[in-house]
Amino acid sequence: MSLAEMFLWPGTKICEFLRVDPEGDAGLIRSMFNMIVYLVVILGFMWALMG
């Protein structure tokens, strides 16, 4: 597994769960799910450090 595949793994798994083609639509749906996952992770990490 390459580094790029590791970063895209959460969005790919969410797309597979929702039965959406992660490679279709130029990967925009997968990118949206990845953005949401990483946003929650980073905001949670920052909240834990600042709180």
C-alpha positions as CSV (number, residue, x, y, z in Angstrom):
1,M,0.0,0.0,0.0
2,S,1.5,3.3,-1.0
3,L,1.4,6.5,1.0
4,A,-1.3,8.0,-1.2
5,E,-3.5,5.0,-0.8
6,M,-3.1,5.2,3.0
7,F,-4.4,8.8,3.0
8,L,-7.3,8.0,0.6
9,W,-8.3,4.8,2.6
10,P,-11.0,6.4,4.8
11,G,-12.9,7.9,1.8
12,T,-12.5,4.7,-0.2
13,K,-14.0,2.6,2.7
14,I,-16.9,5.1,3.2
15,C,-17.7,5.0,-0.6
16,E,-17.6,1.2,-0.6
17,F,-20.0,1.1,2.4
18,L,-22.4,3.4,0.6
19,R,-21.9,1.4,-2.7
20,V,-20.5,4.4,-4.6
21,D,-17.7,4.0,-7.0
22,P,-14.7,5.7,-5.4
23,E,-12.9,6.1,-8.7
24,G,-16.0,7.6,-10.5
25,D,-16.6,11.3,-10.8
26,A,-12.8,11.9,-10.8
27,G,-12.7,10.9,-7.1
28,L,-14.6,14.0,-5.9
29,I,-16.9,12.0,-3.7
30,R,-14.0,10.2,-2.1
31,S,-12.2,13.5,-1.6
32,M,-15.2,15.0,0.1
33,F,-15.4,12.1,2.6
34,N,-11.6,12.3,3.2
35,M,-11.9,16.0,3.9
36,I,-14.7,15.4,6.4
37,V,-12.8,12.6,8.2
38,Y,-9.5,14.5,8.4
39,L,-11.3,17.8,9.4
40,V,-12.9,16.0,12.4
41,V,-9.6,14.3,13.3
42,I,-7.6,17.6,13.1
43,L,-10.2,19.6,14.9
44,G,-10.4,17.0,17.6
45,F,-6.7,17.0,18.0
46,M,-6.5,20.8,18.2
47,W,-9.4,20.9,20.7
48,A,-7.6,18.3,22.9
49,L,-4.4,20.4,22.8
50,M,-6.0,23.7,23.4
51,G,-8.6,22.6,26.0
